[in-house]
Amino acid sequence: MPLRSTAAGKPARDAVHHPLFARYYARVSVAAETRMGMGGIRERLLAGLSGRVLEVGAGNGLNFAHYPGTVSEVVGIEPERTLRQLAVDAAVRAGVPVDVVPGAAEALPVKSEAFDAVVLSLVLCSVRDVPRALGEVRRVLRPGGEVRFFEHGRGGGRAMTATQRALDLTVWPRLNGGCHVSRDPVAALRSAGFELGPYRSFLMPDKGPALPMSYCVLGTAWRPEA
């Protein structure tokens, strides 16, 4: 299906600029689709969605191939230029109409209450201001609209959480495009006023020792009707 529009223009200055990490992430994420079962997780994340969907932090567009045909349009927001161009390429191959545009999670360039669902996929770890970004998610969702989330964050016992905090305060964000490993995405969604639906926690990879970035959660939340 042809792309309805692309990010033909670009802002004078990108909101996020991590070219080296972007190239590394693009290679690793593609390999993880089969080796770590990420493709199956993306299928579960997006199953049953319909209507207009906003994906915040679309990355290199690996979710696009998994959107069901009941979705009428996907708008993918991606601030990093290298990843955004890869997402535009992926959008051309998607089975649903996809627009890829620049923008930051803390100031989404879309109208209020314009979407039936918002997808958060490995993005809350790296946004600069989580409460502000989730406030924007709530703004752009229609009342009763759905959030689908797949995130990694805080987990494990006392020693692991201490390790995660130490990494976040030192080298990890600098080496990994602003990623943090000690954030709590479920608590952040709840604090932002979303109603939590079913969610499950799991380790990725599911075999071998647990790493600071292994603690993942997959689930659903809603913007309240009132």
Secondary structure by P-SEA (a helix, b strand, c coil): ccccccccccccccccccaaaaaaaaaaaaaaccccaaaaaaaaaccccccbbbbcccccccccccccccccbbbbbbccaaaaaaaaaaaaacccbbbbbbbbccccccccccccbbbbcccccccccaaaaaaaaaaaccccbbbbbbbbcccccaaaaaaaaaaaacccccccccccccccaaaaaaaacccccbbbbbbcccccccccccbbbbbbbbcccc
